Amino acid sequence: MATIIILTLITLASADYWTDRAHLIASDSSQNIGSSIVLSDKERQVNNILMGAKFKEYDQGFANPETFLPAQHFFKSKSKIEESGVFKFIQKVPKGASLHSHDSALVSLEYLYNLTYRENLYGCVVNQRLRLHFFDSASGDCEWELIQDLRKQNSSFDEYLRSQLSIIVDDPEKEYPSITQVWNRFMQTFSTVFGLVAYRPVFQDYFYQALKELYDDNVMYIEFRGLLPEVYELNGTTYDPEGVVGLYLETLEDFKSDYADFFGARFIYAPSRSVNNKTADDYVTTATKLKTLFPDFIAGFDLVGPEDRGKPLVQFIPQLLRLSKSMKFFFHAAETNWCGTTTDMNLFDAILLNTTRIGHGYGIVKHPKLLKEVKERHIALEVSPISNQVLKLVDDLRNHPGALLVAGGFPVVITCDDPTFWGAKGLSYDWYMAFMGFASRESDLRMLKQLAINSLKYSAMEEEEKCDAFNKWELMWNRFLDEVLKSSVSKYFDCYTVNRVR
Amino acid sequence: MATIIILTLITLASADYWTDRAHLIASDSSQNIGSSIVLSDKERQVNNILMGAKFKEYDQGFANPETFLPAQHFFKSKSKIEESGVFKFIQKVPKGASLHSHDSALVSLEYLYNLTYRENLYGCVVNQRLRLHFFDSASGDCEWELIQDLRKQNSSFDEYLRSQLSIIVDDPEKEYPSITQVWNRFMQTFSTVFGLVAYRPVFQDYFYQALKELYDDNVMYIEFRGLLPEVYELNGTTYDPEGVVGLYLETLEDFKSDYADFFGARFIYAPSRSVNNKTADDYVTTATKLKTLFPDFIAGFDLVGPEDRGKPLVQFIPQLLRLSKSMKFFFHAAETNWCGTTTDMNLFDAILLNTTRIGHGYGIVKHPKLLKEVKERHIALEVSPISNQVLKLVDDLRNHPGALLVAGGFPVVITCDDPTFWGAKGLSYDWYMAFMGFASRESDLRMLKQLAINSLKYSAMEEEEKCDAFNKWELMWNRFLDEVLKSSVSKYFDCYTVNRVR
């Protein structure tokens, strides 16, 4: 009798245990990004297809850790990602908006490289670094030679040229032992690309292509940062900042008339942070003028350049307070591993200056109060996993702070930063890293849907425009669901639907 | 007049800005580990010395990232750490308790290696792995040869022998491309060391030395995990689990009579997790018996072995619920990067089983609800930075989840896991990593003091004993302050006191 009572008590205790366990698991995952979404029947079917592919790939990684792609350097994982079923699925997802990328690195490396076949392009090597420029006939400060002549003269020139357009190397661990080397190369790459894309006809084709690549990646809208560099014609005509904005707008209109369902673009004026107070004053003047001239297209203001080496926001408080009256801010802050330094402190100033979003914010997870602030004040964090990996903040993306932000339901948007320079394209590669590297094995279609929603919600669009964008995005989303289900009958379903139980 | 008013308004806005900024910074850092401590005058002086050294080293890292030690692999940084002023300071700090280490890896590698010069030690290579055993005259299942003969016969034998006692290699990135290879080597090392330290006279000398090394590192108390393997005498006598506990206690008494101010030791019975239910039932029997026989010395129960490969806690719920009536738990949980897997789910079961502390808990930062639970329920996280680095969870320790736990004031203790196998010793190396790698540049003596306090607070000691330990620790702390101030007049002060302003 006593034995029966004891066994019954243990069984009861055990039953309580499993109930408590289920509650605790549910309570924990209820905070993840996307957890508040309730999937429709159709979405659940699509989710089954997605999760079949995810579990297969994730569990293969668990069994053979060396095969898990978010833990590998992107230069090595890229081609394998392209074979991933999860990646192919993500490519099809209507991803909403691209909210953090830079003017000189918007297109695929292949497209950029092909631009070097244009007529009248000259090259000149200064300090072992290639400079590029279009001329009617070259002259001036450098021994310019036609790129087409250099190609003819030297069979290895093309390989060299290609190396100047990206930071891709065979052995990144060896060639970039620390952040210093990779950032040097990164900045040099900008300097090479600059002369190539600042030639007006190329400038416009290039921007058109940037929009096209996003469109093809199922992205409907972009807010990008730019320096508004001087754009030139062969005849010597140049464009000042207003003129350059005019070129963007002209190309955007062209693109929208060709692709009517592309939603639009906005521009964040983001000049260099490595300047003195006088130049910062000039920024205020230029930015204010641009906002007056192009109130819709100009989303706001930021400062760019190596954050650890440039000036922190705190150096420009008077200017930025003045500018805050007319402009939204989208500050880069704490793209760093150095907690408690001036770079890291940019987070405090960005938030105090009422920034609309934060570029990177890599260091924010070490600031509990700031985490609370961004959540309460709906300040989105623009998280660029691949950029942070290749620029040496983190190796294994499972250790990226984005993992916590995703788990804790923080206002996150996944962004691509400078995809050209590491051979990425569009948003899908970064979304893949977030979905496979940041998120739990269990995170599903709800996360992807929320990321798309976040990208529109945290954009600089006004409310009415946002509503319009959401409606258009929903149409795309429903079309996407139908397409997946249609294609799954033939090819998806067979290979993706695997056992869900671990 | 208008200009004056505008300028005044800007100045006022600006004044508000700086006040808000100071508040936000203070509010954020007020959550860090140690932030509630108010330093005495004497402590402030000592803190100045510490922070002089820290700022110098940290800012050197900021200027030259490749020199920053917590970002480098420990096999490469170790000798440089030993030259660090911050490390030398930390060695002197009375660190309280060591709360997570394992029976076979408690001493310095040098001491372990010297044990191989003992008489009657035989070696035998099976599957390219050295086995060690003491015999009167060897016989049995292996071609045993005397180690002293092997040494004479082959000049490179010693190098080979040394390689079998640790996981240290010249190029860890190359030799351990993923967690699989390093864990294989790690488990093989245990198998070699096992036969060496399970010989009764060595077993007792070894444990005495383990206490001595902690004592020399200014650690006053230890709770360590062990398997209670069969200990043997040359004459064939063996010790069962109770007998082995008896040997520990005998040695502990010897040590305490030699070093009266060493506070004590407790044992966590931690057998392998890679077992079936029948063996798990046997664990319950053994653990209950041990707790009855040695109620003070046995702190509690845990399960060990590769967590990703072994059985998760959820497989043993009935056994563990039974055991929970008589034992405290100290479960390893989520020593992993695989979020949402069975390994990661160990966190949920550990917490539901009311674990006293969590071993590692590396994955917990991706579980917002569990983070809340451990804080509210005072479940300490045993964080072992160097172990997690060398066993391939993270490279740059600034990306270790410990950084967030420190920033958010979670119940953290810094622990050393298996220092022998990577050439560490005591707690100071891991404390150094936490102080330089996890914490903000600004984190100071208050963090170190709180870590010491935490180690006693979250120990398995009963309240009265804890009070006694605190009182003894406080005496050591005050003596430490005096010693630093005394020595700083001559050597510390000159080299450490540098500009505090960045």
Interface residues (C-beta under 8 A of the other chain):
Chain A: I10 A13 S14 Y17 D20 R21 L24 I25 S27 D28 S30 Q31 G61 F62 N64 P65 E66 A71 E173 P177 S178 I179 T180 D308 I317 P318 L321 R322 N337 W338 C339 G340 T341 T342 D344 M345 F348 D349 I351 L352 V365 K366 H367 P368 K369 L370 E373 L393 V394 D395 D396 R398 N399 H400 A403 L404 A407 G408 G409 A439 S440 R441 E442 S443 R502
Chain B: I10 A13 S14 Y17 D20 R21 L24 I25 S27 D28 S30 Q31 G61 F62 N64 P65 E66 A71 E173 P177 S178 I179 T180 D308 I317 P318 L321 R322 N337 W338 C339 G340 T341 T342 D344 M345 F348 D349 I351 L352 V365 K366 H367 P368 K369 L370 E373 L393 V394 D395 D396 R398 N399 H400 A403 L404 A407 G408 G409 A439 S440 R441 E442 S443 R502
